[in-house]
Amino acid sequence: MLVSTLPAVPRMNAVTERWIGSCRREATDRILITGERHLRLVIGEYAKHHNRHRPHRSLGQRPPDQLTSPEPPIARDNTRIRRRARLGGLIHEYSQVA
């Protein structure tokens, strides 16, 4: 599917290429894709991770879906950390346990 760059968004192409590059480096280049359905599943899972959990430097180490939340908490010496595997363990998400 080909989508043209919109005239009012001149940087759209660069942003899209950056996301595609991240998706390829972190997910699809590391998994043997067996078909279109599998590819859609992998990209959908990566998109959820990218938008809901992955920290972004330009957003104050917050994911895009949590811009209204406060700054991430700072880990202390006795903080318990929970790890969640995504894409069969290819990507791990970490969070503090209350």
mmCIF file as gemmi writes it, N, C-alpha and C atoms, coordinates in Angstrom:
data_model
loop_
_atom_site.group_PDB
_atom_site.id
_atom_site.type_symbol
_atom_site.label_atom_id
_atom_site.label_alt_id
_atom_site.label_comp_id
_atom_site.label_asym_id
_atom_site.label_entity_id
_atom_site.label_seq_id
_atom_site.pdbx_PDB_ins_code
_atom_site.Cartn_x
_atom_site.Cartn_y
_atom_site.Cartn_z
_atom_site.occupancy
_atom_site.B_iso_or_equiv
_atom_site.pdbx_formal_charge
_atom_site.auth_seq_id
_atom_site.auth_asym_id
_atom_site.pdbx_PDB_model_num
ATOM 1 N N . MET Axp A 1 ? 0.841 -1.171 0 1 0 ? 1 A 1
ATOM 2 C CA . MET Axp A 1 ? 0 0 0 1 0 ? 1 A 1
ATOM 3 C C . MET Axp A 1 ? 0.886 1.233 0 1 0 ? 1 A 1
ATOM 4 N N . LEU Axp A 2 ? 0.658 2.143 -0.904 1 0 ? 2 A 1
ATOM 5 C CA . LEU Axp A 2 ? 1.448 3.359 -1.039 1 0 ? 2 A 1
ATOM 6 C C . LEU Axp A 2 ? 0.642 4.544 -0.537 1 0 ? 2 A 1
ATOM 7 N N . VAL Axp A 3 ? 1.222 5.297 0.377 1 0 ? 3 A 1
ATOM 8 C CA . VAL Axp A 3 ? 0.576 6.495 0.904 1 0 ? 3 A 1
ATOM 9 C C . VAL Axp A 3 ? 1.497 7.664 0.612 1 0 ? 3 A 1
ATOM 10 N N . SER Axp A 4 ? 0.989 8.678 -0.063 1 0 ? 4 A 1
ATOM 11 C CA . SER Axp A 4 ? 1.795 9.85 -0.397 1 0 ? 4 A 1
ATOM 12 C C . SER Axp A 4 ? 1.985 10.721 0.833 1 0 ? 4 A 1
ATOM 13 N N . THR Axp A 5 ? 3.06 11.504 0.801 1 0 ? 5 A 1
ATOM 14 C CA . THR Axp A 5 ? 3.298 12.462 1.871 1 0 ? 5 A 1
ATOM 15 C C . THR Axp A 5 ? 2.296 13.608 1.726 1 0 ? 5 A 1
ATOM 16 N N . LEU Axp A 6 ? 1.655 13.956 2.817 1 0 ? 6 A 1
ATOM 17 C CA . LEU Axp A 6 ? 0.678 15.037 2.791 1 0 ? 6 A 1
ATOM 18 C C . LEU Axp A 6 ? 1.384 16.383 2.656 1 0 ? 6 A 1
ATOM 19 N N . PRO Axp A 7 ? 0.806 17.348 1.935 1 0 ? 7 A 1
ATOM 20 C CA . PRO Axp A 7 ? 1.463 18.636 1.734 1 0 ? 7 A 1
ATOM 21 C C . PRO Axp A 7 ? 1.665 19.423 3.03 1 0 ? 7 A 1
ATOM 22 N N . ALA Axp A 8 ? 0.792 19.285 3.994 1 0 ? 8 A 1
ATOM 23 C CA . ALA Axp A 8 ? 0.894 20.048 5.235 1 0 ? 8 A 1
ATOM 24 C C . ALA Axp A 8 ? 1.867 19.409 6.227 1 0 ? 8 A 1
ATOM 25 N N . VAL Axp A 9 ? 2.399 18.222 5.913 1 0 ? 9 A 1
ATOM 26 C CA . VAL Axp A 9 ? 3.286 17.508 6.824 1 0 ? 9 A 1
ATOM 27 C C . VAL Axp A 9 ? 4.575 17.139 6.084 1 0 ? 9 A 1
ATOM 28 N N . PRO Axp A 10 ? 5.48 18.094 5.908 1 0 ? 10 A 1
ATOM 29 C CA . PRO Axp A 10 ? 6.678 17.81 5.116 1 0 ? 10 A 1
ATOM 30 C C . PRO Axp A 10 ? 7.62 16.789 5.747 1 0 ? 10 A 1
ATOM 31 N N . ARG Axp A 11 ? 7.584 16.631 7.088 1 0 ? 11 A 1
ATOM 32 C CA . ARG Axp A 11 ? 8.477 15.676 7.744 1 0 ? 11 A 1
ATOM 33 C C . ARG Axp A 11 ? 7.859 14.286 7.898 1 0 ? 11 A 1
ATOM 34 N N . MET Axp A 12 ? 6.676 14.077 7.356 1 0 ? 12 A 1
ATOM 35 C CA . MET Axp A 12 ? 5.984 12.801 7.501 1 0 ? 12 A 1
ATOM 36 C C . MET Axp A 12 ? 6.821 11.64 6.969 1 0 ? 12 A 1
ATOM 37 N N . ASN Axp A 13 ? 7.48 11.843 5.849 1 0 ? 13 A 1
ATOM 38 C CA . ASN Axp A 13 ? 8.284 10.789 5.246 1 0 ? 13 A 1
ATOM 39 C C . ASN Axp A 13 ? 9.427 10.388 6.176 1 0 ? 13 A 1
ATOM 40 N N . ALA Axp A 14 ? 10.102 11.35 6.787 1 0 ? 14 A 1
ATOM 41 C CA . ALA Axp A 14 ? 11.219 11.057 7.683 1 0 ? 14 A 1
ATOM 42 C C . ALA Axp A 14 ? 10.753 10.313 8.927 1 0 ? 14 A 1
ATOM 43 N N . VAL Axp A 15 ? 9.63 10.737 9.498 1 0 ? 15 A 1
ATOM 44 C CA . VAL Axp A 15 ? 9.096 10.077 10.685 1 0 ? 15 A 1
ATOM 45 C C . VAL Axp A 15 ? 8.702 8.64 10.359 1 0 ? 15 A 1
ATOM 46 N N . THR Axp A 16 ? 8.068 8.441 9.227 1 0 ? 16 A 1
ATOM 47 C CA . THR Axp A 16 ? 7.658 7.095 8.811 1 0 ? 16 A 1
ATOM 48 C C . THR Axp A 16 ? 8.866 6.205 8.581 1 0 ? 16 A 1
ATOM 49 N N . GLU Axp A 17 ? 9.887 6.723 7.917 1 0 ? 17 A 1
ATOM 50 C CA . GLU Axp A 17 ? 11.091 5.933 7.673 1 0 ? 17 A 1
ATOM 51 C C . GLU Axp A 17 ? 11.79 5.576 8.972 1 0 ? 17 A 1
ATOM 52 N N . ARG Axp A 18 ? 11.779 6.469 9.932 1 0 ? 18 A 1
ATOM 53 C CA . ARG Axp A 18 ? 12.393 6.191 11.236 1 0 ? 18 A 1
ATOM 54 C C . ARG Axp A 18 ? 11.65 5.056 11.938 1 0 ? 18 A 1
ATOM 55 N N . TRP Axp A 19 ? 10.307 5.086 11.92 1 0 ? 19 A 1
ATOM 56 C CA . TRP Axp A 19 ? 9.521 4.033 12.576 1 0 ? 19 A 1
ATOM 57 C C . TRP Axp A 19 ? 9.744 2.694 11.88 1 0 ? 19 A 1
ATOM 58 N N . ILE Axp A 20 ? 9.755 2.693 10.568 1 0 ? 20 A 1
ATOM 59 C CA . ILE Axp A 20 ? 9.976 1.451 9.826 1 0 ? 20 A 1
ATOM 60 C C . ILE Axp A 20 ? 11.359 0.891 10.139 1 0 ? 20 A 1
ATOM 61 N N . GLY Axp A 21 ? 12.363 1.757 10.206 1 0 ? 21 A 1
ATOM 62 C CA . GLY Axp A 21 ? 13.709 1.31 10.552 1 0 ? 21 A 1
ATOM 63 C C . GLY Axp A 21 ? 13.78 0.694 11.934 1 0 ? 21 A 1
ATOM 64 N N . SER Axp A 22 ? 13.129 1.335 12.908 1 0 ? 22 A 1
ATOM 65 C CA . SER Axp A 22 ? 13.094 0.786 14.266 1 0 ? 22 A 1
ATOM 66 C C . SER Axp A 22 ? 12.389 -0.559 14.298 1 0 ? 22 A 1
ATOM 67 N N . CYS Axp A 23 ? 11.282 -0.663 13.609 1 0 ? 23 A 1
ATOM 68 C CA . CYS Axp A 23 ? 10.52 -1.913 13.569 1 0 ? 23 A 1
ATOM 69 C C . CYS Axp A 23 ? 11.362 -3.023 12.946 1 0 ? 23 A 1
ATOM 70 N N . ARG Axp A 24 ? 12.05 -2.716 11.889 1 0 ? 24 A 1
ATOM 71 C CA . ARG Axp A 24 ? 12.896 -3.73 11.238 1 0 ? 24 A 1
ATOM 72 C C . ARG Axp A 24 ? 14.036 -4.155 12.143 1 0 ? 24 A 1
ATOM 73 N N . ARG Axp A 25 ? 14.769 -3.181 12.717 1 0 ? 25 A 1
ATOM 74 C CA . ARG Axp A 25 ? 15.927 -3.518 13.547 1 0 ? 25 A 1
ATOM 75 C C . ARG Axp A 25 ? 15.537 -4.282 14.804 1 0 ? 25 A 1
ATOM 76 N N . GLU Axp A 26 ? 14.45 -3.885 15.461 1 0 ? 26 A 1
ATOM 77 C CA . GLU Axp A 26 ? 14.093 -4.462 16.748 1 0 ? 26 A 1
ATOM 78 C C . GLU Axp A 26 ? 13.184 -5.681 16.649 1 0 ? 26 A 1
ATOM 79 N N . ALA Axp A 27 ? 12.523 -5.89 15.517 1 0 ? 27 A 1
ATOM 80 C CA . ALA Axp A 27 ? 11.56 -6.998 15.456 1 0 ? 27 A 1
ATOM 81 C C . ALA Axp A 27 ? 11.696 -7.858 14.211 1 0 ? 27 A 1
ATOM 82 N N . THR Axp A 28 ? 11.351 -7.328 13.057 1 0 ? 28 A 1
ATOM 83 C CA . THR Axp A 28 ? 11.202 -8.2 11.889 1 0 ? 28 A 1
ATOM 84 C C . THR Axp A 28 ? 12.515 -8.776 11.367 1 0 ? 28 A 1
ATOM 85 N N . ASP Axp A 29 ? 13.653 -8.108 11.573 1 0 ? 29 A 1
ATOM 86 C CA . ASP Axp A 29 ? 14.926 -8.672 11.124 1 0 ? 29 A 1
ATOM 87 C C . ASP Axp A 29 ? 15.385 -9.83 12.003 1 0 ? 29 A 1
ATOM 88 N N . ARG Axp A 30 ? 14.781 -10.002 13.173 1 0 ? 30 A 1
ATOM 89 C CA . ARG Axp A 30 ? 15.201 -11.021 14.127 1 0 ? 30 A 1
ATOM 90 C C . ARG Axp A 30 ? 14.257 -12.216 14.194 1 0 ? 30 A 1
ATOM 91 N N . ILE Axp A 31 ? 13.202 -12.192 13.391 1 0 ? 31 A 1
ATOM 92 C CA . ILE Axp A 31 ? 12.201 -13.259 13.397 1 0 ? 31 A 1
ATOM 93 C C . ILE Axp A 31 ? 12.016 -13.765 11.974 1 0 ? 31 A 1
ATOM 94 N N . LEU Axp A 32 ? 11.865 -15.068 11.839 1 0 ? 32 A 1
ATOM 95 C CA . LEU Axp A 32 ? 11.55 -15.637 10.532 1 0 ? 32 A 1
ATOM 96 C C . LEU Axp A 32 ? 10.045 -15.479 10.31 1 0 ? 32 A 1
ATOM 97 N N . ILE Axp A 33 ? 9.673 -14.599 9.409 1 0 ? 33 A 1
ATOM 98 C CA . ILE Axp A 33 ? 8.267 -14.318 9.117 1 0 ? 33 A 1
ATOM 99 C C . ILE Axp A 33 ? 7.767 -15.396 8.162 1 0 ? 33 A 1
ATOM 100 N N . THR Axp A 34 ? 6.653 -16.052 8.521 1 0 ? 34 A 1
ATOM 101 C CA . THR Axp A 34 ? 6.157 -17.179 7.73 1 0 ? 34 A 1
ATOM 102 C C . THR Axp A 34 ? 5.027 -16.826 6.768 1 0 ? 34 A 1
ATOM 103 N N . GLY Axp A 35 ? 4.521 -15.624 6.831 1 0 ? 35 A 1
ATOM 104 C CA . GLY Axp A 35 ? 3.449 -15.225 5.924 1 0 ? 35 A 1
ATOM 105 C C . GLY Axp A 35 ? 2.909 -13.858 6.288 1 0 ? 35 A 1
ATOM 106 N N . GLU Axp A 36 ? 1.944 -13.393 5.503 1 0 ? 36 A 1
ATOM 107 C CA . GLU Axp A 36 ? 1.379 -12.058 5.732 1 0 ? 36 A 1
ATOM 108 C C . GLU Axp A 36 ? 0.685 -11.962 7.085 1 0 ? 36 A 1
ATOM 109 N N . ARG Axp A 37 ? -0.046 -13.001 7.456 1 0 ? 37 A 1
ATOM 110 C CA . ARG Axp A 37 ? -0.754 -12.986 8.749 1 0 ? 37 A 1
ATOM 111 C C . ARG Axp A 37 ? 0.243 -12.886 9.905 1 0 ? 37 A 1
ATOM 112 N N . HIS Axp A 38 ? 1.329 -13.641 9.825 1 0 ? 38 A 1
ATOM 113 C CA . HIS Axp A 38 ? 2.356 -13.598 10.854 1 0 ? 38 A 1
ATOM 114 C C . HIS Axp A 38 ? 3.025 -12.226 10.891 1 0 ? 38 A 1
ATOM 115 N N . LEU Axp A 39 ? 3.305 -11.644 9.727 1 0 ? 39 A 1
ATOM 116 C CA . LEU Axp A 39 ? 3.904 -10.314 9.657 1 0 ? 39 A 1
ATOM 117 C C . LEU Axp A 39 ? 3.002 -9.278 10.321 1 0 ? 39 A 1
ATOM 118 N N . ARG Axp A 40 ? 1.707 -9.337 10.033 1 0 ? 40 A 1
ATOM 119 C CA . ARG Axp A 40 ? 0.768 -8.393 10.651 1 0 ? 40 A 1
ATOM 120 C C . ARG Axp A 40 ? 0.734 -8.559 12.171 1 0 ? 40 A 1
ATOM 121 N N . LEU Axp A 41 ? 0.81 -9.779 12.659 1 0 ? 41 A 1
ATOM 122 C CA . LEU Axp A 41 ? 0.828 -10.041 14.1 1 0 ? 41 A 1
ATOM 123 C C . LEU Axp A 41 ? 2.087 -9.449 14.737 1 0 ? 41 A 1
ATOM 124 N N . VAL Axp A 42 ? 3.242 -9.675 14.117 1 0 ? 42 A 1
ATOM 125 C CA . VAL Axp A 42 ? 4.502 -9.17 14.656 1 0 ? 42 A 1
ATOM 126 C C . VAL Axp A 42 ? 4.519 -7.642 14.651 1 0 ? 42 A 1
ATOM 127 N N . ILE Axp A 43 ? 4.108 -7.03 13.549 1 0 ? 43 A 1
ATOM 128 C CA . ILE Axp A 43 ? 4.107 -5.561 13.472 1 0 ? 43 A 1
ATOM 129 C C . ILE Axp A 43 ? 3.092 -4.969 14.451 1 0 ? 43 A 1
ATOM 130 N N . GLY Axp A 44 ? 1.938 -5.601 14.598 1 0 ? 44 A 1
ATOM 131 C CA . GLY Axp A 44 ? 0.944 -5.12 15.567 1 0 ? 44 A 1
ATOM 132 C C . GLY Axp A 44 ? 1.464 -5.186 16.993 1 0 ? 44 A 1
ATOM 133 N N . GLU Axp A 45 ? 2.131 -6.27 17.339 1 0 ? 45 A 1
ATOM 134 C CA . GLU Axp A 45 ? 2.704 -6.416 18.683 1 0 ? 45 A 1
ATOM 135 C C . GLU Axp A 45 ? 3.816 -5.396 18.913 1 0 ? 45 A 1
ATOM 136 N N . TYR Axp A 46 ? 4.65 -5.175 17.897 1 0 ? 46 A 1
ATOM 137 C CA . TYR Axp A 46 ? 5.709 -4.182 18.027 1 0 ? 46 A 1
ATOM 138 C C . TYR Axp A 46 ? 5.111 -2.774 18.152 1 0 ? 46 A 1
ATOM 139 N N . ALA Axp A 47 ? 4.075 -2.476 17.404 1 0 ? 47 A 1
ATOM 140 C CA . ALA Axp A 47 ? 3.443 -1.157 17.476 1 0 ? 47 A 1
ATOM 141 C C . ALA Axp A 47 ? 2.872 -0.913 18.882 1 0 ? 47 A 1
ATOM 142 N N . LYS Axp A 48 ? 2.26 -1.938 19.48 1 0 ? 48 A 1
ATOM 143 C CA . LYS Axp A 48 ? 1.766 -1.793 20.859 1 0 ? 48 A 1
ATOM 144 C C . LYS Axp A 48 ? 2.923 -1.489 21.808 1 0 ? 48 A 1
ATOM 145 N N . HIS Axp A 49 ? 4.007 -2.241 21.664 1 0 ? 49 A 1
ATOM 146 C CA . HIS Axp A 49 ? 5.178 -2.02 22.519 1 0 ? 49 A 1
ATOM 147 C C . HIS Axp A 49 ? 5.729 -0.607 22.306 1 0 ? 49 A 1
ATOM 148 N N . HIS Axp A 50 ? 5.846 -0.178 21.068 1 0 ? 50 A 1
ATOM 149 C CA . HIS Axp A 50 ? 6.413 1.13 20.734 1 0 ? 50 A 1
ATOM 150 C C . HIS Axp A 50 ? 5.564 2.266 21.295 1 0 ? 50 A 1
ATOM 151 N N . ASN Axp A 51 ? 4.253 2.148 21.219 1 0 ? 51 A 1
ATOM 152 C CA . ASN Axp A 51 ? 3.373 3.234 21.642 1 0 ? 51 A 1
ATOM 153 C C . ASN Axp A 51 ? 2.991 3.196 23.117 1 0 ? 51 A 1
ATOM 154 N N . ARG Axp A 52 ? 3.017 2.025 23.745 1 0 ? 52 A 1
ATOM 155 C CA . ARG Axp A 52 ? 2.558 1.927 25.135 1 0 ? 52 A 1
ATOM 156 C C . ARG Axp A 52 ? 3.671 1.777 26.16 1 0 ? 52 A 1
ATOM 157 N N . HIS Axp A 53 ? 4.84 1.291 25.746 1 0 ? 53 A 1
ATOM 158 C CA . HIS Axp A 53 ? 5.857 1.014 26.754 1 0 ? 53 A 1
ATOM 159 C C . HIS Axp A 53 ? 7.242 1.582 26.426 1 0 ? 53 A 1
ATOM 160 N N . ARG Axp A 54 ? 7.67 1.531 25.198 1 0 ? 54 A 1
ATOM 161 C CA . ARG Axp A 54 ? 9.04 1.898 24.837 1 0 ? 54 A 1
ATOM 162 C C . ARG Axp A 54 ? 9.31 3.365 25.172 1 0 ? 54 A 1
ATOM 163 N N . PRO Axp A 55 ? 10.357 3.652 25.962 1 0 ? 55 A 1
ATOM 164 C CA . PRO Axp A 55 ? 10.651 5.046 26.3 1 0 ? 55 A 1
ATOM 165 C C . PRO Axp A 55 ? 11.216 5.802 25.104 1 0 ? 55 A 1
ATOM 166 N N . HIS Axp A 56 ? 10.81 7.057 24.962 1 0 ? 56 A 1
ATOM 167 C CA . HIS Axp A 56 ? 11.272 7.921 23.877 1 0 ? 56 A 1
ATOM 168 C C . HIS Axp A 56 ? 12.037 9.092 24.494 1 0 ? 56 A 1
ATOM 169 N N . ARG Axp A 57 ? 13.267 9.309 24.045 1 0 ? 57 A 1
ATOM 170 C CA . ARG Axp A 57 ? 14.097 10.362 24.62 1 0 ? 57 A 1
ATOM 171 C C . ARG Axp A 57 ? 13.457 11.738 24.477 1 0 ? 57 A 1
ATOM 172 N N . SER Axp A 58 ? 12.861 12.006 23.342 1 0 ? 58 A 1
ATOM 173 C CA . SER Axp A 58 ? 12.284 13.335 23.113 1 0 ? 58 A 1
ATOM 174 C C . SER Axp A 58 ? 11.011 13.57 23.919 1 0 ? 58 A 1
ATOM 175 N N . LEU Axp A 59 ? 10.459 12.529 24.514 1 0 ? 59 A 1
ATOM 176 C CA . LEU Axp A 59 ? 9.22 12.656 25.303 1 0 ? 59 A 1
ATOM 177 C C . LEU Axp A 59 ? 9.487 12.494 26.798 1 0 ? 59 A 1
ATOM 178 N N . GLY Axp A 60 ? 10.709 12.716 27.235 1 0 ? 60 A 1
ATOM 179 C CA . GLY Axp A 60 ? 11.035 12.602 28.651 1 0 ? 60 A 1
ATOM 180 C C . GLY Axp A 60 ? 10.997 11.17 29.15 1 0 ? 60 A 1
ATOM 181 N N . GLN Axp A 61 ? 11.446 10.233 28.347 1 0 ? 61 A 1
ATOM 182 C CA . GLN Axp A 61 ? 11.473 8.803 28.661 1 0 ? 61 A 1
ATOM 183 C C . GLN Axp A 61 ? 10.083 8.217 28.884 1 0 ? 61 A 1
ATOM 184 N N . ARG Axp A 62 ? 9.08 8.826 28.265 1 0 ? 62 A 1
ATOM 185 C CA . ARG Axp A 62 ? 7.71 8.296 28.328 1 0 ? 62 A 1
ATOM 186 C C . ARG Axp A 62 ? 7.296 7.807 26.956 1 0 ? 62 A 1
ATOM 187 N N . PRO Axp A 63 ? 6.445 6.785 26.911 1 0 ? 63 A 1
ATOM 188 C CA . PRO Axp A 63 ? 5.909 6.346 25.618 1 0 ? 63 A 1
ATOM 189 C C . PRO Axp A 63 ? 4.839 7.321 25.126 1 0 ? 63 A 1
ATOM 190 N N . PRO Axp A 64 ? 4.558 7.342 23.821 1 0 ? 64 A 1
ATOM 191 C CA . PRO Axp A 64 ? 3.573 8.288 23.278 1 0 ? 64 A 1
ATOM 192 C C . PRO Axp A 64 ? 2.182 8.165 23.894 1 0 ? 64 A 1
ATOM 193 N N . ASP Axp A 65 ? 1.738 6.978 24.259 1 0 ? 65 A 1
ATOM 194 C CA . ASP Axp A 65 ? 0.401 6.811 24.829 1 0 ? 65 A 1
ATOM 195 C C . ASP Axp A 65 ? 0.298 7.26 26.284 1 0 ? 65 A 1
ATOM 196 N N . GLN Axp A 66 ? 1.422 7.621 26.912 1 0 ? 66 A 1
ATOM 197 C CA . GLN Axp A 66 ? 1.399 8.021 28.317 1 0 ? 66 A 1
ATOM 198 C C . GLN Axp A 66 ? 1.984 9.408 28.528 1 0 ? 66 A 1
ATOM 199 N N . LEU Axp A 67 ? 1.751 10.294 27.586 1 0 ? 67 A 1
ATOM 200 C CA . LEU Axp A 67 ? 2.301 11.645 27.69 1 0 ? 67 A 1
ATOM 201 C C . LEU Axp A 67 ? 1.705 12.428 28.846 1 0 ? 67 A 1
ATOM 202 N N . THR Axp A 68 ? 0.484 12.128 29.244 1 0 ? 68 A 1
ATOM 203 C CA . THR Axp A 68 ? -0.144 12.862 30.34 1 0 ? 68 A 1
ATOM 204 C C . THR Axp A 68 ? 0.242 12.31 31.697 1 0 ? 68 A 1
ATOM 205 N N . SER Axp A 69 ? 0.919 11.164 31.746 1 0 ? 69 A 1
ATOM 206 C CA . SER Axp A 69 ? 1.331 10.59 33.03 1 0 ? 69 A 1
ATOM 207 C C . SER Axp A 69 ? 2.565 11.33 33.548 1 0 ? 69 A 1
ATOM 208 N N . PRO Axp A 70 ? 2.812 11.255 34.858 1 0 ? 70 A 1
ATOM 209 C CA . PRO Axp A 70 ? 3.984 11.932 35.416 1 0 ? 70 A 1
ATOM 210 C C . PRO Axp A 70 ? 5.283 11.267 34.958 1 0 ? 70 A 1
ATOM 211 N N . GLU Axp A 71 ? 6.403 11.89 35.305 1 0 ? 71 A 1
ATOM 212 C CA . GLU Axp A 71 ? 7.714 11.33 34.962 1 0 ? 71 A 1
ATOM 213 C C . GLU Axp A 71 ? 7.83 9.91 35.519 1 0 ? 71 A 1
ATOM 214 N N . PRO Axp A 72 ? 8.591 9.048 34.836 1 0 ? 72 A 1
ATOM 215 C CA . PRO Axp A 72 ? 8.764 7.687 35.346 1 0 ? 72 A 1
ATOM 216 C C . PRO Axp A 72 ? 9.432 7.702 36.717 1 0 ? 72 A 1
ATOM 217 N N . PRO Axp A 73 ? 9.023 6.792 37.611 1 0 ? 73 A 1
ATOM 218 C CA . PRO Axp A 73 ? 9.631 6.77 38.949 1 0 ? 73 A 1
ATOM 219 C C . PRO Axp A 73 ? 11.09 6.317 38.883 1 0 ? 73 A 1
ATOM 220 N N . ILE Axp A 74 ? 11.864 6.764 39.855 1 0 ? 74 A 1
ATOM 221 C CA . ILE Axp A 74 ? 13.277 6.391 39.936 1 0 ? 74 A 1
ATOM 222 C C . ILE Axp A 74 ? 13.404 5.147 40.805 1 0 ? 74 A 1
ATOM 223 N N . ALA Axp A 75 ? 14.159 4.166 40.334 1 0 ? 75 A 1
ATOM 224 C CA . ALA Axp A 75 ? 14.339 2.918 41.086 1 0 ? 75 A 1
ATOM 225 C C . ALA Axp A 75 ? 15.241 3.15 42.285 1 0 ? 75 A 1
ATOM 226 N N . ARG Axp A 76 ? 14.874 2.56 43.411 1 0 ? 76 A 1
ATOM 227 C CA . ARG Axp A 76 ? 15.672 2.61 44.641 1 0 ? 76 A 1
ATOM 228 C C . ARG Axp A 76 ? 16.36 1.262 44.82 1 0 ? 76 A 1
ATOM 229 N N . ASP Axp A 77 ? 17.137 1.127 45.893 1 0 ? 77 A 1
ATOM 230 C CA . ASP Axp A 77 ? 17.885 -0.112 46.134 1 0 ? 77 A 1
ATOM 231 C C . ASP Axp A 77 ? 16.996 -1.325 46.325 1 0 ? 77 A 1
ATOM 232 N N . ASN Axp A 78 ? 15.853 -1.154 46.969 1 0 ? 78 A 1
ATOM 233 C CA . ASN Axp A 78 ? 14.988 -2.299 47.275 1 0 ? 78 A 1
ATOM 234 C C . ASN Axp A 78 ? 13.755 -2.366 46.366 1 0 ? 78 A 1
ATOM 235 N N . THR Axp A 79 ? 13.826 -1.779 45.211 1 0 ? 79 A 1
ATOM 236 C CA . THR Axp A 79 ? 12.703 -1.777 44.268 1 0 ? 79 A 1
ATOM 237 C C . THR Axp A 79 ? 12.621 -3.122 43.557 1 0 ? 79 A 1
ATOM 238 N N . ARG Axp A 80 ? 11.407 -3.675 43.49 1 0 ? 80 A 1
ATOM 239 C CA . ARG Axp A 80 ? 11.194 -4.924 42.753 1 0 ? 80 A 1
ATOM 240 C C . ARG Axp A 80 ? 10.809 -4.572 41.318 1 0 ? 80 A 1
ATOM 241 N N . ILE Axp A 81 ? 11.381 -5.294 40.375 1 0 ? 81 A 1
ATOM 242 C CA . ILE Axp A 81 ? 11.167 -5.05 38.953 1 0 ? 81 A 1
ATOM 243 C C . ILE Axp A 81 ? 10.472 -6.267 38.346 1 0 ? 81 A 1
ATOM 244 N N . ARG Axp A 82 ? 9.469 -6.008 37.517 1 0 ? 82 A 1
ATOM 245 C CA . ARG Axp A 82 ? 8.771 -7.082 36.806 1 0 ? 82 A 1
ATOM 246 C C . ARG Axp A 82 ? 9.174 -7.02 35.33 1 0 ? 82 A 1
ATOM 247 N N . ARG Axp A 83 ? 9.459 -8.182 34.745 1 0 ? 83 A 1
ATOM 248 C CA . ARG Axp A 83 ? 9.82 -8.263 33.335 1 0 ? 83 A 1
ATOM 249 C C . ARG Axp A 83 ? 8.725 -8.991 32.578 1 0 ? 83 A 1
ATOM 250 N N . ARG Axp A 84 ? 8.33 -8.414 31.444 1 0 ? 84 A 1
ATOM 251 C CA . ARG Axp A 84 ? 7.308 -9.019 30.6 1 0 ? 84 A 1
ATOM 252 C C . ARG Axp A 84 ? 7.899 -9.244 29.214 1 0 ? 84 A 1
ATOM 253 N N . ALA Axp A 85 ? 7.799 -10.476 28.728 1 0 ? 85 A 1
ATOM 254 C CA . ALA Axp A 85 ? 8.342 -10.806 27.413 1 0 ? 85 A 1
ATOM 255 C C . ALA Axp A 85 ? 7.315 -10.477 26.331 1 0 ? 85 A 1
ATOM 256 N N . ARG Axp A 86 ? 7.799 -9.912 25.241 1 0 ? 86 A 1
ATOM 257 C CA . ARG Axp A 86 ? 6.982 -9.642 24.054 1 0 ? 86 A 1
ATOM 258 C C . ARG Axp A 86 ? 7.623 -10.348 22.874 1 0 ? 86 A 1
ATOM 259 N N . LEU Axp A 87 ? 6.822 -10.733 21.916 1 0 ? 87 A 1
ATOM 260 C CA . LEU Axp A 87 ? 7.284 -11.403 20.701 1 0 ? 87 A 1
ATOM 261 C C . LEU Axp A 87 ? 8.142 -12.623 21.037 1 0 ? 87 A 1
ATOM 262 N N . GLY Axp A 88 ? 7.655 -13.437 21.954 1 0 ? 88 A 1
ATOM 263 C CA . GLY Axp A 88 ? 8.339 -14.673 22.302 1 0 ? 88 A 1
ATOM 264 C C . GLY Axp A 88 ? 9.668 -14.461 22.999 1 0 ? 88 A 1
ATOM 265 N N . GLY Axp A 89 ? 9.851 -13.353 23.688 1 0 ? 89 A 1
ATOM 266 C CA . GLY Axp A 89 ? 11.081 -13.071 24.404 1 0 ? 89 A 1
ATOM 267 C C . GLY Axp A 89 ? 12.07 -12.227 23.623 1 0 ? 89 A 1
ATOM 268 N N . LEU Axp A 90 ? 11.726 -11.813 22.427 1 0 ? 90 A 1
ATOM 269 C CA . LEU Axp A 90 ? 12.608 -10.969 21.621 1 0 ? 90 A 1
ATOM 270 C C . LEU Axp A 90 ? 12.742 -9.583 22.246 1 0 ? 90 A 1
ATOM 271 N N . ILE Axp A 91 ? 11.644 -9.066 22.767 1 0 ? 91 A 1
ATOM 272 C CA . ILE Axp A 91 ? 11.612 -7.756 23.415 1 0 ? 91 A 1
ATOM 273 C C . ILE Axp A 91 ? 11.141 -7.968 24.847 1 0 ? 91 A 1
ATOM 274 N N . HIS Axp A 92 ? 11.753 -7.277 25.787 1 0 ? 92 A 1
ATOM 275 C CA . HIS Axp A 92 ? 11.347 -7.356 27.19 1 0 ? 92 A 1
ATOM 276 C C . HIS Axp A 92 ? 10.908 -5.973 27.659 1 0 ? 92 A 1
ATOM 277 N N . GLU Axp A 93 ? 9.817 -5.938 28.413 1 0 ? 93 A 1
ATOM 278 C CA . GLU Axp A 93 ? 9.342 -4.696 29.021 1 0 ? 93 A 1
ATOM 279 C C . GLU Axp A 93 ? 9.515 -4.814 30.514 1 0 ? 93 A 1
ATOM 280 N N . TYR Axp A 94 ? 10.057 -3.767 31.123 1 0 ? 94 A 1
ATOM 281 C CA . TYR Axp A 94 ? 10.317 -3.767 32.559 1 0 ? 94 A 1
ATOM 282 C C . TYR Axp A 94 ? 9.45 -2.713 33.219 1 0 ? 94 A 1
ATOM 283 N N . SER Axp A 95 ? 8.94 -3.029 34.422 1 0 ? 95 A 1
ATOM 284 C CA . SER Axp A 95 ? 8.163 -2.054 35.189 1 0 ? 95 A 1
ATOM 285 C C . SER Axp A 95 ? 8.372 -2.325 36.674 1 0 ? 95 A 1
ATOM 286 N N . GLN Axp A 96 ? 8.177 -1.284 37.47 1 0 ? 96 A 1
ATOM 287 C CA . GLN Axp A 96 ? 8.315 -1.43 38.923 1 0 ? 96 A 1
ATOM 288 C C . GLN Axp A 96 ? 7.057 -2.064 39.492 1 0 ? 96 A 1
ATOM 289 N N . VAL Axp A 97 ? 7.249 -2.916 40.488 1 0 ? 97 A 1
ATOM 290 C CA . VAL Axp A 97 ? 6.134 -3.545 41.191 1 0 ? 97 A 1
ATOM 291 C C . VAL Axp A 97 ? 5.854 -2.731 42.432 1 0 ? 97 A 1
ATOM 292 N N . ALA Axp A 98 ? 4.592 -2.372 42.646 1 0 ? 98 A 1
ATOM 293 C CA . ALA Axp A 98 ? 4.226 -1.554 43.807 1 0 ? 98 A 1
ATOM 294 C C . ALA Axp A 98 ? 4.297 -2.34 45.092 1 0 ? 98 A 1
